[in-house]
Amino acid sequence: MSDNEHEAKMARPRMASGALFFDEQGRVLMLEPTYKDYREIPGGYVETGESPLQACVREVREELGISPEIGRLLAVDWAPNPADGDKVLYLFDGGVLPAELREQIQLQAEEVGAYDFHPVDAVASCTIPRLARRIEAAVVARAEGRVAYLEHGCAV
């Protein structure tokens, strides 16, 4: 196989990165995007030359207007997408977002209409199934002190 043939077969997934933030009751912060009909977590695509952690920090700052410390990696999820190309999604621990920081949130108005905290067991009712599975697996990984490897939101 030539180098060109080998390179043509190599995966080139898009990468995205996000953070899970919690309140004192253990509920998860979910955003209400202005351009989607379901809730999301803070985050977005990784740009060229940017690490997944750097992308997470940047996206949180852009979407929420705050720069909380981002903790350890909770989950990596491979998501197949024949139409647009596969994705690799990284989910980091934003920890408990204290009231003082919540009061400083300034949403990126053109992308985010609102935010709220949701019980983990209610996340599936306000977002798409694969994101709900990813969040649920990351919450378990956080509690167990490990990193979850997922495929399409499911543990393997």
MOGI-V539461 format. One record per residue. N is the residue number from 0. NEAR is the number of other C-alpha atoms within 8 Angstrom. D_LAST is the distance of its C-alpha to the last C-alpha in Angstrom with 1 decimal. Layout:
N_NEAR_D_LAST ; N_NEAR_D_LAST
This chain:
0_4_31.4 ; 1_5_33.2 ; 2_6_31.9 ; 3_6_32.2 ; 4_8_30.3 ; 5_9_27.5 ; 6_7_27.5 ; 7_6_27.5 ; 8_6_24.2 ; 9_6_22.5 ; 10_4_20.0 ; 11_6_21.6 ; 12_8_19.2 ; 13_10_20.9 ; 14_11_19.7 ; 15_14_20.1 ; 16_16_20.2 ; 17_15_20.9 ; 18_14_21.7 ; 19_14_21.2 ; 20_11_24.7 ; 21_14_25.7 ; 22_12_29.1 ; 23_8_30.6 ; 24_5_29.3 ; 25_9_25.6 ; 26_11_25.6 ; 27_12_23.7 ; 28_13_26.0 ; 29_12_25.6 ; 30_13_27.9 ; 31_12_29.8 ; 32_13_30.0 ; 33_8_33.3 ; 34_5_31.8 ; 35_7_28.9 ; 36_5_29.0 ; 37_9_26.0 ; 38_12_25.3 ; 39_10_23.5 ; 40_10_22.9 ; 41_14_25.1 ; 42_13_24.0 ; 43_10_24.2 ; 44_9_24.0 ; 45_13_24.4 ; 46_6_27.8 ; 47_4_28.9 ; 48_4_29.4 ; 49_8_27.6 ; 50_7_24.6 ; 51_11_21.8 ; 52_8_23.5 ; 53_8_26.9 ; 54_16_25.8 ; 55_16_24.5 ; 56_10_27.8 ; 57_8_29.8 ; 58_12_28.2 ; 59_15_28.6 ; 60_10_32.2 ; 61_9_32.9 ; 62_13_31.5 ; 63_11_32.6 ; 64_12_35.5 ; 65_11_34.4 ; 66_7_32.9 ; 67_7_31.2 ; 68_5_29.4 ; 69_10_25.8 ; 70_8_23.7 ; 71_6_20.6 ; 72_10_17.3 ; 73_15_15.0 ; 74_15_12.1 ; 75_13_11.4 ; 76_13_10.3 ; 77_12_10.9 ; 78_11_12.9 ; 79_8_14.5 ; 80_8_18.2 ; 81_6_20.6 ; 82_4_23.6 ; 83_5_23.4 ; 84_10_21.0 ; 85_12_17.3 ; 86_12_16.7 ; 87_12_15.0 ; 88_12_15.4 ; 89_14_16.0 ; 90_13_16.6 ; 91_16_19.2 ; 92_13_20.8 ; 93_13_24.3 ; 94_9_25.2 ; 95_9_27.9 ; 96_12_30.2 ; 97_8_33.7 ; 98_6_36.4 ; 99_6_38.4 ; 100_10_35.8 ; 101_8_35.1 ; 102_6_38.8 ; 103_8_38.7 ; 104_9_36.1 ; 105_8_37.7 ; 106_10_35.5 ; 107_11_35.6 ; 108_6_37.7 ; 109_6_37.1 ; 110_9_33.3 ; 111_13_32.7 ; 112_12_34.9 ; 113_8_33.8 ; 114_9_31.2 ; 115_7_30.5 ; 116_10_28.3 ; 117_10_26.2 ; 118_9_24.8 ; 119_10_21.0 ; 120_5_21.2 ; 121_8_23.4 ; 122_10_21.4 ; 123_10_20.0 ; 124_5_23.7 ; 125_8_24.6 ; 126_11_22.0 ; 127_9_19.8 ; 128_7_16.7 ; 129_9_14.1 ; 130_10_16.0 ; 131_12_16.3 ; 132_11_12.5 ; 133_13_12.3 ; 134_10_15.3 ; 135_9_14.3 ; 136_13_11.1 ; 137_13_13.5 ; 138_9_16.2 ; 139_8_14.3 ; 140_13_13.3 ; 141_11_17.1 ; 142_7_18.3 ; 143_6_16.5 ; 144_6_17.5 ; 145_8_14.2 ; 146_11_12.3 ; 147_11_9.0 ; 148_9_6.9 ; 149_13_6.1 ; 150_10_6.8 ; 151_9_9.9 ; 152_14_9.5 ; 153_10_6.4 ; 154_8_3.8 ; 155_5_0.0
